[in-house]
Amino acid sequence: MDRLLTTRRAFTLSAAAAALLSLSGCGRESADGAPKATVGSFHAVDITGADYAGKLDLPDLEGKTRSLSEFKGKVTVVFFGYTQCPDVCPTTLAELAEVKRALGADGDRVQGVFVTLDPERDTPELLKAYVGNFDAGFVALRPTPEQLKATAREFKVFYMKVPGKTDGAYTLDHTAGSYIFDTQGRVRLFSRYGGGAQALADDIRKLLAQSAAA
């Protein structure tokens, strides 16, 4: 069983979710001008206006630097994980692929981005096969260890190696949620793991509708 599902992981994720609400600049402002978190009509946590998760400049599998700006016009869903994750990561990617199919023609306006937290083991060849198994249009990014540390700070993403039973073996504890950006490349939502494909589809439809109405 993935250690992400242990009591310790559940506690960490709950703490992370609480931190998102307390640290993010979201939605409407309070009377003193300080931004506050709002739930609004979304299933996910509304972090509109957050002063983090705004920059993502990382190499893809061919070494080309990719950034959020190139995905403008699409709702972009960014998830941090690793290919040897037994359940959380594949479930998240499978749900996103399901959402794209459910949206029909609008599915072409949804971009999945998978950032590996395990560049040591996740080779370009492995990542290409892994994300392609869920959706051929998903983009995989493979940062250097230094780039990963900086990006994790920018996105407030937690990750930590957990030693396995044999020498050199390990799993990763990590934040199990996705960041969702609107068609203008602005971070809007943090979708916690376990929300399900239907809730994610509803939120993405609303972001696409807002884009069409703008």
N, C-alpha and C positions, 0 to 999 in steps of 0.2 A: 504494500500500500504506500502510495506517495506520502512522504513525510509532511507534505503541505496539508494533509488532512488530519494530522495529529492535533491534540489539544493545544500544544505550543504554537503550531502554525495558525490555528484558528484564532488564538489570542493575538498573535502578531498582526493578522489581517484585520481584526477588529480594531486594534490600536491604530493601524494605518488608515483605516476608513475614518476613524475619529479625527486623525491628524488632517486628513483631507478637508474635513468640514471646518476645522478650526484654523487652518493655515491658508486655505485658498481664498482668492478674491473672486467671489461668485455673485452672479445675478444682481439683485438690487442692493443699494447701499443703505446702511443704517443711518439714523438721524445725525450721527456725528461724522458721517462721510466715510466710515470704514466699511469695506465690502463685507458681505456676509453670505453664507451658503444658503441656497434655496433649493427646494425640491422641485417646485414648479409642476409641470404636467409630464415630466419624464420619469421613467422607471429608474434610470441610473442617477447617480449623484451629479447635480448641476454644478459645474465648476467654471461657468462662464466668467471670463475676466481674470482667471488665475494668473499669478505672476510666475508660474513655473510651467513646465511641459510645453514651452513655446518654441524650442529649437531642437531639431533633430537632423544633424548632418553626419551621416555615417556611410561607410563603404558597403556596396552591395557585393554580390558573389563574384563579380568581375573586377572589384576594386574601385568602381566608380562611386564617387560621393553622391548620395541621394539626400534630398531635403524635403521637408513638408511642402514647400512652395510649389514643387512640381506636381503635386496632387490636387491643386486647386481646381474646383469644379466638381470634386467628388467628396463624399463623406469618407474620411479616412479613419480606420480603426487600427491603433497601434497596440501590440501585445508583446510583452517581454517574457521569454521562456527558453526552453532548450529541448533538443530533439529526443533526449532519453527520458523526458518527463512521462510517467506512465499514464496519467489521466487528465490532469488539469489542462495542460497545453493542447493535447489533441482534441479534447472536448471543446475548448474555446475556439480553435480553428475550424472544427467541424460545424459548430453552431454558426460561425460567421459565413462559412460557405453555404450553409442551409439558408441563411437570411438572404444572401445574394440571389439564390435561386427563387426564393419566395417573392422577391421584389420584381421579378420578371425583367422587363426592359430597364427599370430603374436600378437593377443590380449592377449594371455597367457603371453606375455612378458611385459605387462603393469600392473602396480600396483597402485591402488588408495588408498590414505591414508587420512582419514578425522580426523582432530583434533578439538575437541569441544572447543569452547570459552565460553561455559556455563556449566561447570561441576556441578554447583549447581542444575540445573534442568535436565541435560542430564544424566540420570542414565545408568548403563551398559545395562540394559534390553531395555531401550528406544533406545539407540545407536545401539544395535545389530539389532533391528527390522528396524531402520531407514536406515542404510547403506545397510542392506541385501535386502531392497526393490529395490535398484538400481543394486547391483551386489553382489553376494555371496562372491566374493573374495576380496572385499574392506575391508580394515583394519580401525577400529575406535580406536582412542586414547583418553583417558580421564585423563588429567593431574590434579594434585592438583592446587589450586589457585596460590600457589607459583611457581610451575613448569610452569604454564601457563604464568606467568609474565616473567620468564626468557626466555622461548621459544619465546614469542612474541618479546622480545628485540633481540634475535638472528636472527629472521626472519624479523624484521622490520614490524611486523604486528600490525595494529591499531585495538583496540576494546574498546567499551565504552557502558555502560548500559544507556538506555534512558527510563525514567519512563513512565509507561502506564497510563491509565485513572482510574485504580483502585489501591488500596493499594497493594503493593507487585508485581504488574504487571510491566513488562518491556520488551523492545526489545533490540537488540544490533546493534549499528553501528559498522561495521568492514570492514577491507580490503577485497575487493571482487576480488581476483585473486589467481592463483595457481602457485606454484613453481614446476618446472619440472627438474628431475634429470636424467642423462644418466645412462647407464647400469653399469658404474663404480662407481656410487653413487656420482657423481659430479654435483653440481647445474649448470644448463645451461640456463634455461629460466624462465621468469615470464610472465605468460599468463593472460592478463587482462580479466575481466568478459565482456561477450558480443561478444567475437571473433567468437563464433560458433564452432560446432563440426567438420566441414570440415577443418578449419584452424588448430585446435588442432590435428586432425588426420594427416595432412600434416607434422606438426612439429615432431610428434612422429615417423612417418615413417622415417624422415630424421635422427633422433637420432638412430633409430634401424639400419639404413643403415650404419651410421658411425661406429657403434659398429661392424657390420659384416665386414667392410672393414679394421678395425684396426688390 
